[in-house]
Amino acid sequence: TRNYGEILHQCLKSIFDKTTYPNFEVIVIDNGSDEPETLEIISAWKEQEPERFKYYVLDIPFNYSKINNYAVTKADGDYILFLNNDTEVVTSDWLEGMVEQVQRHSIGAVGAKLLYPDNTIQHAGVILGIGDIAGHSHKSFPENHFGYVGQLATISNYSAVTGACLMCRKHVFEEIGGFDKQLVVAYNDVDLCLKMSRQGYRIVYLPHVVLYHHESKSRGYEDTPEKFLRHQGEVQKMKQKWGNMISSDPCYNRNLS
């Protein structure tokens, strides 16, 4: 997180108010917040949740992979959940639903159904080969749509799930070397999932685990020449690393466009 304290507060409040899973800790990595309002909100959460809320400052140029790799070193749990600060929990048993699957030895990572504020689909699994590298399945479909052959409504295998809400076992994360720090902003989550798949693990989308995702509220979009050049560099890194896999997703029907 960095600044935008109200967005962070909304995320934390939804976690602590709604979550029924009994044993969890929340680790916030602050990437250089300097707004007084944000620092006040963080201070209030330290007081309110002294046991379950941990806060660390990592004031480096933004690098999603480095920040989250650092966060894992601070985590006590056997299960790691990567969660964007611009998310909001909807289903109270969300953690039960994720742990239920990710504890299985065959599973590498699990992801959730993420909704835009207007209750349309933001994420329901990631398909390789859409756009430059990958894109979200069923984007902008209505929340309760069944999807293609029921995929939106059933537990399904995908090649990747978004890092905005991704759970894995800590030892699996460490086994594959964590996030690739050369992927500063984009595709680090896709790369993580592909590394898990290469080791024989499966990636799973869970339709009954639902959160809102107020997408790119804090980071913004790739809308400057500098950001565009960095994005294109990350596209090339992914193509060099994963080659034909990008264009032939094993979890997607080759007869579809």
N, C-alpha and C positions, 0 to 999 in steps of 0.2 A: 504494500500500500504506500501511497504518497499523497498527502493532503486529502482533499475531498472527504473530510471527516464524517459528514452526514451519510455518505454512501457506505463507508466502513461501519458506522454505527448501526445502520439498517441491517447490514449483513450479520454483525455480531449479535444484535438483539434477536434476530430470527433464529440463530443457532442456539443461543442460551434459553430462549423462551419456548421453542418448539421441540427441540431434540429430546427424544425419549430414551435413546441409547445412554446407558449410565456412566460409562467410563471413557472420557475423552478430554483432551487438552486442546486449546486454541493457541497457535503460535502466529503472532503477527510480526512480519519482517518489514520494518519501516525503511523505505528507500529515499530518505531525505525530506521528510515532512517538515515544513517551516511555518505553516499557518497556525496561529495561536488556538483557533477553534478546534482544529484537528488534535493538537497536543492535549487540549483540555479533555476532549472525548476519550482519548487513549488513557489519560490519567484516571478518569472516572471508571473505566473498565478495569484498570489495575486494582482499584479499591473494591469494586463490586464483585470481582471474580479473582481473588488473590491466589487461589489454588489452581484454577483451570485456565487462566489467561496468562500467557507469556509474551513478552515484548522485547524485540531486539532491533537495534539500528544497524543497517548496512548501507552506509552512505557512499555508494559507488555509482558511476554512470549506469543507467538502466540496462540490466541484462537479466531477463526472466530466468534463464537457466542457472546462472550463478546464484541469484537470490534464492531460488527454490532448493538448489543443492545445499546451500548454507542452512536453510531452514531444516532440512532433514537431519543435519548433524545436531540440531537442538531438540529433536523429537525423541520422546521416551517410548512411544508406542510401537507395537509390531505392525500396525497398519498406518499408512500415510495417506492423508487426503489433501490433494492440492485443490485450493479453492480461491477463485478470484474475489477481490474485495467488493465487486459490483454484482454479487449474487445475493439471493434471498431465499431461504428455505420455505418450501410449501408443505411437503409431506413430513409429518412429525417423526415417522419411523424410517427416515431416509438413510441414516447410518446403519440401521439393522439390515436394510435391503442391500446395501453395498457390501458390508462385511459378510453377509450370507453367501455371496458369490465369490468374493475375492479371497476368502479363506481356503477355497478349493485349490489343490496343488496345480491343476491344469490352467488356472486363470492367472493372467499377468496383470491386467488392469480392468476396472469397470468404470463406466460413465453413466450419467443421468440424462433424463429428459429436461432440457432447459428451454424456458419459454421467454419470449419477448413480453414486455408489460401489457401488450394487447392480446395476450393468450394465444399467440401463434408460435409455431416451433422455431426455436433458434438453433437447437442442437439435438439430434437423435442418432448419433453415430456419425463417423467421418468416412467418406468414400474417396479413395485415391483417384487422381486423374481429372478431377473437376477443377476448372480454373488452371492456375499455374501448377499446383501440386496436389491439393486436396480441398474438399468442400464438405459442408454439412448435409447429411441426408434429410430429405423432406423439409427443407427450410421454408418457412412461412406457411406451412400447412396448418389447418386448425388444430387446436390442442388435442381434441378427442378423435381425430381422424384415425382410421385403422392403418392407413399407409399402404404401400405396395405389398401385396400378399400378406397383409397384417403386420408388417415389420414395425410400425410405430407402436403397436399394442402388445408386442411380444418380446421376451428376452432374446436378443439376437447377437450373433457374432459380427463384428466389424473389424476392419484392419486397424482402426484407431478411434479414440474418443478424445474430446477436447480436454485440455489441461485446465479449463475453467472450473471443472469439477471432476477430478479423476482420483480414484483410490487404487492403491497397490500395496502389496506387502513390502515392508522396509527392506527385507533381505533380497527380494527380487530387484528392487530399485538399485541397491548397491551392487548386486551381481552384474547388472548390465552397464554399470558406470554412470548412472544418473542421467540428467539432461546434458546435452551437448552444448557447452558454453559458447561455441562458435555460432550457434543459432540463437541470436540475441533476443529476437522478438517473435518471429514467425516459425511455425512448423516444428518447434522443439518438442511439442507434445506428440505430433505424428511420428517424429523420429524415435521418441521414447517407446511408443507402442510397437513400431516396426522392429526395434531391437529386442523387445520382449518376444515378438512373434518368431524372430530368428532363433531364439532359444527354445522354441516349442510351446510357448504360452499362448493362450487365447485372450482376445480382447472382447469385452461384453458390454452391450448397451442395456440399460434397465429402464423400462417405460414407467414403472411404478415409483421411481425415485424422481421427484419433480422439484425444480427450483426455478425462480425467475433469474434471468441474466440481463442486467441493464448494460448491454454490450458496449465496450470501449468508452465508458463514461470517464474513466480516469486516465487512460493511456491516449485516447483519441484515435484517429484513423490515419492510414498511410496516405497523407494528403499534402506532403511537401516533397520537393525534389530530393532532399537528403534521405527522407524516409523511403521514397520510391527506390533509390539506388541501393539502400541497405536491404530492402525487401528482395530486389532482383538478385542480389548476392546470395541471399539465403535460399532462393529458388534454385540457383545453380549448384549450391552445396548439396541440396537434397537430390537433385537429378544425378549428380556425380556419385553420390553415396548409394542411392537405391535404384538407379537405372530403370530397367523394365518393369519393376514392381509398381512404379508410379502409374504406368499406362495399362496395367493388367491386374486390377485389384481382385484378389482371390475370393473376396466376400461380395462381389458385385457381378451381376449377370452380364456376360460379354455380349449378349444380344441386345442389350439396352444401350441407349445413346450415351 
